[in-house]
């Protein structure tokens, strides 16, 4: 801007240089050694923070590709916050946005989202409820109480199962539904669902409160299943496993 005070102009020049030292001219009046201290501090801190928060993404890429990715993030991403808890979300926005390198392997944004999801659940300020449900009560004839500290997502890749370096393999390309949740003792869990189980979970979580038997009966009808009793027994078994893990807290007290 033409009318900006000289110190503002200097600050902008300094920031442009720190973000892209290869292509931006260094600001006048600062020695090369001093500039190198600032440049190293910014680059190193960003690189370490992202590597610590996205270890699978880091492991999935070669050192050169990872370094280029961090440089591209610093240079091109217009971050909306400097708050440390939100910086992983900024990196995710970069990886899924228009500034991400076109050569980035297609599984990397999904892998990054999964890692961000784990972090989001771990840092969720909600607490797991201790009231409003019967932990040992019958599930079939009552609505269930779902643990609210969870996130549900679907991916094209088995991001949770394959070692990062194996994500490019054909075996990793499969529709994957994951629910990430935190239990009452602050342990993080990842549960894989199939398409039908995801539908069941969403109906119990988002639909009107109704007994599990009714939900499973309606689901069997929607699927056109020839043996509704199998859907009933299988669905109840799944919910019991969810209760054991802490995703289902028990039968809802009405």
Protein Blocks (a to p, Z undefined) as FASTA:
>chain_A
ZZlcfklmmmmmmmmmmmmmmlpccdehiafklmmmmmmmmmmmmmmmmmmmmmmlmmmp
cfklmmmmmmmmmmmmccfbfbfklmmmmmmmmmmmmkbcfklcfklmmmmmmmmmmmmm
mmpmbdcdfehiafkbcfklpccdddfbbcddddfbdfklpcfklmmpmklnccdddddd
ddfkopacdddddfklmmmmmmmmmmccddfklmmmmmmmmnopablmlmmmmmmmmmmm
mmmnomagbdcdZZ
